[in-house]
Amino acid sequence: MSPTGSIACTLFDQITKKNFTTKYLKSDIQSGLVVFLVALPLCLGIALASGAPLFSGVISGIIGGLVVGVLSNSQLSVSGPAAGLTAIVLAAIATLGSFEAFLLAGLLAGVIQLVLGFLKAGIISNYLPSNVIEGMLAGIGIIIILSQIPHAVGFDEMHEGDYFFVNPAGEHQIFSTLANAVNFIHPGAVIVVLASLAILIAFTKVPFLKKIKAVPGALVAVLAGIGINEMFKFTESSLAISEDHLVSLPVPESLGAFWGQFSFPDFTQIGNVEVWIVALTIAAVASIETLLCIEAADKLDPLKRYTNTNTELKAQGVGNMISCMIGGIPMTSVIVRTSTNVDSGGKTKIAAISHAVFLLLAVVALPIFMNKIPLASLAAILLVIGYKLASPAKFVHMWRNSKKLQFIPFVVTIVAIVMTDLLIGVGIGLAVSVYFILRGNLKLAYFFKKDKHNKGETIHMELAQEVSFLNKAAIKQTLNHLPDDSKVIVDASNTIYIDHDVLQMIKDFVDQGYKDKNIFVELVGFRKEYRVDNSASHVTSVISDNGNLVSPHEDTNGAKVPSNILNVKELASIKLYTGQ
């Protein structure tokens, strides 16, 4: 067995035992179908914008679902070719002189990602503030809307998936393209997009349609788009949408032509320094984008599950190695596919896997039918997704949370992403968020003592005077490693400030997280302005032997969280608290 295969098998055995379930099989497959409809043109469009063969984008999408989908620890993330790598891939192919040499760079990038996973580099995602993640999601939502409006009116100068539309000269042209689209409106495309939008909205608003769970509204919208355009063609109407505005999946004329679409790395270029530079660049950018998407996926997860980001980097590494070995372009975890998955009712990784199965079936058995899908219908689906990511309610929510600490970095991140690109925008938003964090939170604020924990004893988590976002990782790790069937008391009696991110994480933990581990949680001392209830359903005061109410830190029968349970070196010291 090859080294790649051996690594993949080992990861498969370690990961799937605990992270694979068929509990939501029906809704996952339905969601996978919708993700497939969105992913197909994106795979083709990103490959085209990258200067790579169209089929290479499809390969990347299939491997992203079948391989990364299985190996990943994330239940909702969907991987595939990413718009953020488009400019890098385009320049790299030109620099290296051949697509085969580029595939070698992509393969090496996968190896580097695998190493980063074993080095536990994924921990950096714990230090991304929620206001920046929320801003990233809203910014991407706005970008999706702006990039899909031209497709909605039949102006397809931009490739599907090239959200920022940066031309070969490096110029940002999304706004000029949007303005130019007004001069090339196709009435047939407008009819299709309006009909598709009407169907999508009806499936979320009309009561009897909302009850139809067997057929996704997105599928009905796409089929309606095909039907309308075929009617236009049959009647030889001027409203008919031409092939230039339809999905363009490669259609091989023979089995030999099909296999001829696969390419393989040129290993003779292994000593080329430029290959290694490209590999390092791809590994760095792909890893950062993946970690951003994973953090966003966890934020969107209705079940509030946490993803092991180190495992994700390993899965991405294996996926990129296999993809580039057979001619696919590099991939990342992609927020557009992931948010589509969440919005369509996906609950587990079966959705990501099934979307890849649909991609494979489309390539092998249904390419001619797939090529009848109008891009306007797919634009309607993405417009709805973009609106949900950047809905006005999200802006109101961020404003009400904290007008300065949360809202300003949130808005800065959105504007920066729309005006530049994803990584630069997130970097700017992160810098602004860190400024506000450092200004308002200068002290570490969480500690525990490492006493021996015996089953049945109470576990105490005592928060000190000030709890900032900088303490998020420590508290998150603590919650993530609590033993099954335990009783936990989170005491904020001595706390005068708790950061919004930490509050939300504790609230999510109480409301939804770890119910499957049968953990009983008590919250003590959380003030009303924190909006975390000290309620009887989750919280009871600690009662002493004589019936008096006491603070948890006075309960000598309880046990502090021990480091041997947490297995986190950063938390192994006697205390992390340095307050006054």
C-alpha positions in Angstrom: 0.0 0.0 0.0 1.2 3.5 -0.8 2.2 5.9 2.0 -0.9 8.1 1.2 -3.2 5.1 1.3 -1.7 3.9 4.6 -2.1 7.3 6.2 -5.7 7.5 4.9 -6.6 4.1 6.3 -5.1 4.9 9.7 -7.0 8.2 9.9 -10.2 6.4 8.7 -9.9 3.8 11.5 -9.3 6.5 14.2 -11.9 9.0 13.1 -15.0 7.2 11.8 -15.5 5.1 14.9 -16.7 8.1 16.9 -17.8 10.6 14.3 -20.0 8.8 11.8 -23.8 8.4 12.3 -26.8 7.6 10.1 -29.3 9.2 12.6 -30.2 12.0 10.1 -29.7 10.0 6.9 -32.7 11.3 5.0 -32.1 15.0 5.6 -28.4 14.6 5.0 -28.9 13.1 1.6 -31.4 15.8 0.7 -28.9 18.4 1.8 -26.2 16.6 -0.2 -28.3 16.9 -3.3 -28.7 20.7 -2.9 -25.0 21.1 -2.1 -24.2 19.1 -5.3 -26.4 21.5 -7.4 -24.4 24.5 -6.0 -21.0 22.7 -6.1 -21.1 21.5 -9.7 -20.9 24.9 -11.4 -18.5 26.2 -8.8 -16.1 23.3 -9.4 -16.2 24.0 -13.1 -16.0 27.8 -12.7 -13.1 27.8 -10.3 -11.1 25.4 -12.5 -11.7 27.6 -15.5 -10.8 30.8 -13.6 -7.6 29.0 -12.4 -6.4 28.2 -15.9 -6.8 24.5 -15.1 -8.7 21.8 -17.0 -12.5 21.8 -16.2 -12.4 18.2 -15.1 -9.7 19.0 -12.5 -12.3 21.1 -10.5 -14.7 18.2 -10.6 -12.0 15.8 -9.3 -11.3 18.2 -6.5 -15.0 18.4 -5.5 -15.4 14.6 -5.5 -12.3 14.0 -3.5 -13.3 16.8 -1.1 -16.5 15.0 -0.4 -15.5 11.3 -0.4 -12.0 11.6 1.2 -12.0 14.7 3.3 -15.7 14.2 4.1 -14.9 10.8 5.7 -11.6 11.7 7.4 -12.7 15.2 8.7 -13.8 15.6 12.3 -16.3 18.3 11.1 -19.9 17.1 10.7 -21.0 20.0 8.5 -18.0 21.3 6.5 -17.9 20.6 2.8 -14.6 20.7 0.9 -13.8 21.4 -2.7 -11.9 23.8 -5.0 -11.8 27.3 -3.4 -12.1 30.7 -5.0 -9.3 31.9 -2.6 -6.8 29.8 -4.4 -7.8 30.8 -7.9 -5.2 33.6 -8.4 -2.4 31.4 -6.8 -3.2 28.4 -9.1 -3.4 30.6 -12.2 0.0 32.2 -11.5 1.6 28.9 -10.4 0.7 27.1 -13.6 2.2 29.9 -15.7 5.3 30.0 -13.5 6.0 26.3 -13.5 5.2 25.9 -17.2 2.9 22.9 -17.0 -0.2 21.7 -15.2 1.7 18.4 -14.3 4.4 20.4 -12.5 1.7 22.3 -10.6 0.1 19.0 -9.6 3.4 18.0 -7.9 3.3 21.3 -6.0 -0.3 20.6 -4.9 0.8 17.1 -3.8 3.6 18.6 -1.7 1.2 21.1 -0.2 -0.9 18.2 1.0 2.1 16.7 2.7 2.8 20.0 4.4 -0.8 20.3 5.6 -0.5 16.7 7.0 2.6 17.7 8.9 0.9 20.9 10.2 -1.9 18.7 11.5 0.5 16.5 13.5 2.2 19.6 14.8 -1.2 20.7 16.1 -1.2 24.0 14.1 -5.0 23.9 14.0 -5.1 25.4 17.5 -4.8 28.9 16.0 -8.5 28.8 15.0 -9.4 29.0 18.7 -8.1 32.6 18.7 -10.5 33.9 16.1 -13.1 36.2 17.7 -16.7 35.5 16.9 -17.3 39.0 15.7 -14.7 38.5 13.0 -16.2 35.1 12.1 -19.7 36.6 11.9 -18.3 39.4 9.8 -16.6 36.9 7.5 -19.9 35.1 7.0 -21.8 38.3 6.3 -19.1 39.6 4.0 -19.1 36.3 2.0 -22.9 36.6 1.9 -22.6 40.1 0.3 -19.9 38.9 -2.1 -22.1 36.0 -3.1 -25.0 38.3 -3.9 -22.9 40.8 -5.8 -21.2 38.0 -7.8 -24.5 36.2 -8.7 -26.5 39.2 -9.9 -24.7 39.2 -13.3 -25.4 35.4 -13.7 -29.0 36.1 -12.6 -29.5 38.5 -15.6 -27.6 36.4 -18.1 -24.2 38.2 -18.0 -21.6 35.4 -17.4 -18.3 37.3 -17.9 -17.4 36.2 -14.3 -16.7 32.5 -13.9 -18.9 30.7 -11.3 -17.0 30.6 -8.0 -14.7 33.5 -8.9 -16.5 35.7 -6.3 -14.0 38.6 -6.2 -13.4 38.5 -10.0 -9.7 39.6 -10.0 -8.4 39.8 -13.6 -5.0 38.5 -14.7 -3.6 42.0 -14.0 -4.6 41.7 -10.4 -7.4 44.3 -10.6 -10.5 43.9 -8.5 -13.4 44.1 -11.0 -16.5 42.8 -9.2 -18.2 46.3 -9.1 -17.3 47.2 -12.7 -18.7 43.9 -13.8 -21.8 44.4 -11.8 -22.4 47.8 -13.4 -21.6 46.4 -16.9 -24.2 43.6 -16.4 -27.0 46.2 -16.8 -26.1 46.6 -20.4 -26.4 42.8 -21.1 -29.6 41.7 -19.4 -31.1 38.6 -21.0 -34.9 38.5 -20.5 -35.0 34.7 -20.6 -32.4 34.5 -17.8 -34.4 37.0 -15.7 -37.6 35.0 -16.1 -35.7 31.8 -15.0 -34.2 33.5 -12.0 -37.5 35.1 -10.9 -39.3 31.8 -11.2 -36.5 30.0 -9.3 -36.6 32.6 -6.5 -40.3 32.4 -6.3 -40.1 28.6 -5.8 -37.3 28.8 -3.2 -39.2 31.5 -1.2 -42.5 29.5 -1.5 -40.8 26.4 0.0 -39.9 28.5 3.1 -43.1 30.5 3.4 -46.1 28.4 2.1 -47.3 26.0 4.9 -48.1 23.0 2.8 -44.8 23.3 0.8 -42.8 23.6 4.0 -44.2 20.2 5.0 -42.7 18.6 1.9 -39.5 17.2 3.2 -38.8 14.6 0.5 -38.0 17.1 -2.3 -35.7 20.0 -1.7 -37.0 23.4 -2.9 -33.6 24.0 -4.7 -34.1 20.8 -6.8 -37.6 22.0 -7.8 -36.2 25.4 -8.7 -33.5 23.9 -10.9 -35.9 21.5 -12.7 -38.3 24.5 -13.2 -35.4 26.5 -14.8 -34.6 23.6 -17.1 -38.2 23.2 -18.1 -38.7 26.9 -18.8 -35.6 27.1 -21.0 -36.5 23.9 -22.8 -39.9 25.4 -23.5 -38.2 28.5 -24.9 -36.1 26.4 -27.2 -39.0 24.3 -28.3 -41.0 27.4 -29.3 -37.8 28.9 -30.9 -38.3 31.9 -28.7 -35.8 34.7 -28.5 -36.0 34.2 -24.7 -34.1 30.9 -25.0 -30.9 30.8 -23.0 -27.8 29.7 -25.1 -25.2 27.2 -24.1 -22.9 29.9 -22.9 -25.2 30.5 -20.0 -25.7 26.9 -19.0 -23.7 24.5 -17.0 -20.7 23.2 -19.1 -19.7 19.8 -17.7 -17.2 18.1 -20.0 -18.8 15.3 -22.1 -16.3 12.6 -23.2 -17.1 10.8 -26.4 -15.6 7.5 -25.3 -14.3 5.6 -22.3 -10.8 6.4 -23.4 -11.6 10.1 -23.6 -13.0 9.9 -20.1 -9.8 8.4 -18.7 -7.8 10.9 -20.7 -9.2 13.7 -18.5 -7.0 12.5 -15.6 -3.5 14.0 -15.2 -0.6 13.0 -13.0 2.2 14.9 -11.2 5.6 15.4 -13.0 7.9 14.0 -10.3 11.0 15.1 -12.4 10.3 18.6 -11.0 10.9 17.6 -7.4 14.2 19.5 -7.3 12.6 22.7 -8.7 12.7 25.4 -6.1 9.7 27.1 -7.6 7.6 24.0 -7.1 8.4 24.1 -3.4 7.6 27.8 -3.1 4.2 27.2 -4.7 3.7 24.2 -2.4 4.4 26.3 0.7 2.1 29.1 -0.5 -0.8 26.7 -1.3 -0.4 24.9 2.1 -0.4 28.2 4.0 -3.3 29.8 2.2 -5.4 26.6 2.1 -4.8 25.8 5.7 -5.8 29.3 6.9 -9.0 29.3 4.7 -9.9 25.9 6.0 -9.5 26.9 9.6 -11.6 30.0 9.0 -14.3 27.9 7.4 -14.2 25.3 10.2 -14.7 28.0 12.8 -17.6 29.4 10.8 -19.1 25.9 10.4 -19.0 25.4 14.1 -20.7 28.8 14.6 -23.5 27.8 12.1 -23.9 24.3 13.6 -27.4 24.1 15.2 -26.1 21.3 17.4 -23.2 23.4 18.6 -20.5 20.8 18.1 -16.8 21.5 18.1 -14.4 20.4 15.4 -10.9 19.1 16.0 -9.0 21.5 13.7 -5.8 19.4 13.8 -7.7 16.4 12.5 -9.2 18.7 9.8 -5.7 19.8 8.6 -4.7 16.1 8.4 -7.8 15.3 6.4 -7.3 18.3 4.1 -3.7 17.2 3.6 -4.7 13.6 2.6 -7.4 15.0 0.3 -5.0 17.4 -1.5 -2.5 14.6 -1.9 -5.0 12.3 -3.5 -6.6 15.0 -5.6 -3.4 16.2 -7.1 -2.2 12.6 -7.6 -5.0 12.1 -10.2 -5.3 15.6 -11.7 -7.4 17.6 -9.3 -6.7 21.1 -8.2 -6.1 21.8 -4.5 -9.1 22.2 -2.2 -10.1 23.8 1.1 -13.1 23.6 3.4 -15.5 26.0 1.6 -17.9 28.3 3.4 -20.4 28.6 0.4 -20.9 24.8 0.3 -20.8 24.5 4.0 -23.5 27.2 4.6 -25.6 25.6 1.8 -25.3 22.4 3.7 -26.4 23.9 7.0 -29.2 25.9 5.3 -30.5 22.7 3.6 -30.8 20.7 6.8 -27.5 18.8 6.8 -26.6 17.4 10.2 -23.7 15.0 9.7 -20.9 14.3 7.3 -23.1 12.0 5.2 -24.3 15.2 3.5 -20.8 16.1 2.3 -20.1 12.5 1.3 -23.4 12.2 -0.6 -22.8 15.5 -2.5 -19.6 13.9 -3.8 -21.5 10.8 -4.9 -23.9 13.0 -6.8 -21.0 14.7 -8.4 -19.5 11.4 -9.5 -22.8 10.2 -10.9 -23.2 13.4 -12.8 -19.8 13.1 -14.4 -20.2 9.4 -15.3 -23.9 9.1 -16.2 -25.6 12.4 -16.6 -23.3 15.0 -18.1 -25.7 15.8 -21.0 -28.6 16.4 -18.7 -26.5 18.5 -16.3 -25.5 20.8 -19.1 -29.2 21.8 -19.5 -29.2 23.6 -16.1 -29.3 27.4 -16.5 -26.8 29.3 -14.5 -29.6 31.7 -13.6 -31.4 28.9 -11.6 -28.2 28.2 -9.7 -27.7 32.0 -9.1 -31.2 32.1 -7.5 -30.1 29.4 -5.0 -26.9 31.3 -4.2 -28.7 34.6 -3.9 -31.0 33.1 -1.2 -27.9 31.6 0.6 -26.1 35.0 0.4 -29.1 36.8 1.9 -29.3 34.4 4.8 -25.6 34.9 5.5 -25.8 38.7 5.4 -29.4 39.2 6.7 -30.3 42.5 8.3 -31.2 40.6 11.5 -27.5 39.6 11.9 -26.5 43.3 11.9 -29.2 44.1 14.5 -28.0 41.2 16.6 -24.4 42.3 16.6 -25.4 45.9 17.4 -27.4 44.9 20.4 -24.7 42.6 21.7 -22.2 45.3 22.3 -22.2 48.4 20.2 -18.5 48.9 20.2 -16.7 45.7 21.1 -18.7 43.5 18.8 -20.2 45.7 16.1 -17.2 47.7 14.9 -14.9 44.7 14.2 -17.9 43.0 12.6 -18.5 45.8 10.2 -14.8 46.4 9.5 -14.4 42.8 8.6 -17.4 42.9 6.2 -16.2 46.0 4.4 -12.6 44.8 4.2 -13.6 41.4 2.7 -15.9 43.1 0.1 -13.3 45.6 -0.9 -10.2 43.3 -0.9 -10.4 39.5 -0.5 -11.2 36.9 2.2 -7.7 36.6 3.9 -6.9 40.3 3.8 -10.4 41.2 5.0 -10.2 38.7 7.9 -6.7 40.0 8.8 -8.0 43.6 9.0 -11.0 42.6 11.0 -8.8 40.5 13.4 -6.5 43.5 14.0 -9.4 45.7 14.9 -10.9 43.1 17.2 -7.6 42.5 18.9 -7.3 46.2 19.6 -10.7 46.3 21.4 -9.9 43.1 23.2 -6.5 44.3 24.5 -8.0 47.6 25.4 -10.8 46.2 27.5 -9.3 43.0 28.8 -5.7 43.0 30.2 -5.9 40.2 32.7 -6.1 36.4 32.5 -9.2 35.3 34.2 -9.7 31.6 34.4 -8.1 29.0 36.6 -8.6 25.6 38.2 -6.7 23.4 40.6 -5.5 20.0 39.7 -6.8 17.7 42.4 -7.5 14.1 41.8 -11.0 13.6 40.3 -13.0 10.7 41.4 -16.2 9.6 39.6 -19.3 11.1 41.1 -17.5 14.1 42.6 -18.5 17.6 41.5 -16.2 19.4 39.0 -15.7 23.1 39.7 -14.9 25.7 37.1 -14.4 29.0 38.8 -14.1 32.2 36.7 -12.0 35.0 38.2 -12.5 38.8 38.0 -12.1 39.3 34.3 -12.6 36.7 31.5 -11.5 37.9 28.1 -11.5 36.2 24.7 -7.9 35.3 25.3 -9.2 32.7 27.8 -11.6 31.1 25.3 -9.2 28.3 24.2 -8.5 27.2 27.8 -12.2 27.1 28.7 -13.2 25.5 25.4 -10.6 22.7 26.0 -11.9 22.2 29.5 -15.6 21.8 28.4 -14.5 19.6 25.5 -12.7 17.1 27.9 -15.2 16.9 30.7 -15.8 13.2 31.7 -19.2 11.5 30.9 -21.9 11.4 33.6 -20.3 14.2 35.5 -21.7 17.2 37.4 -20.1 20.6 36.6 -20.5 23.9 38.4 -19.4 27.0 36.5 -19.1 29.8 39.1 -19.0 33.5 38.1 -19.6 34.8 41.6 -16.4 36.7 41.7 -16.4 37.8 38.1 -17.0 41.4 37.0 -16.5 41.0 33.3 -17.0 38.0 30.9 -16.3 38.4 27.2 -19.2 37.9 24.8 -17.5 34.9 23.0 -16.9 33.1 26.3 -20.5 33.8 27.4 -21.9 32.5 24.2 -19.7 29.3 24.4 -20.9 28.6 27.9 -24.6 29.3 26.9 -24.2 26.9 23.9 -22.7 24.3 26.2 -25.6 24.5 28.6 -28.3 24.7 26.0 -27.1 22.0 23.6 -23.6 20.8 23.8 -22.6 17.5 25.5 -26.1 16.3 26.2 -25.0 13.0 24.7 -22.3 12.8 27.5 -25.0 13.2 30.2 -23.3 16.1 31.9 -25.3 18.0 34.4 -24.3 21.7 34.4 -25.0 24.3 37.1 -24.3 28.0 36.6 -23.8 30.2 39.6 -23.3 34.0 39.9 -24.1 34.9 36.3 -25.5 38.4 36.3 -28.7 39.4 34.4 -26.8 41.5 31.9 -24.9 38.4 30.8 -28.3 37.0 29.5 -27.3 33.5 30.8 -30.0 32.3 33.1 -29.2 31.0 36.6 -32.3 28.8 36.2 -33.4 25.7 38.0 -33.3 23.6 34.8 -29.6 24.0 34.5 -28.6 25.7 37.8 -29.1 25.0 41.4 -27.3 26.6 44.3 -24.9 24.4 46.2 -26.5 23.3 49.5 -24.4 22.6 52.6 -25.2 19.9 55.2 -27.2 22.4 57.3 -29.2 23.6 54.3 -27.5 27.0 53.8 -26.6 28.3 50.4 -22.9 28.4 49.8 -20.7 29.4 46.9 -19.2 26.5 44.9 -15.6 27.5 45.7 -16.4 26.9 49.4 -17.6 23.4 48.7 -14.7 21.2 50.0 -16.3 18.0 48.8 -16.0 19.0 45.2 -13.0 18.4 43.0 -11.2 20.9 40.8 -10.7 19.9 37.1 -7.5 17.8 37.0 -4.9 18.2 34.2 -4.7 14.4 33.7 -8.3 14.4 32.5 -7.8 17.4 30.3 -4.6 16.3 28.7 -3.8 19.9 27.8 -0.3 21.0 28.6 -1.3 24.6 28.7 -3.7 23.8 31.6 -1.5 21.5 33.6 -0.1 24.2 35.9 -1.6 24.9 39.3 -3.3 28.0 38.0 -3.6 30.2 35.0 -5.0 33.1 37.0 -2.9 36.2 37.4 -5.5 38.7 38.6 -5.3 41.0 41.6 
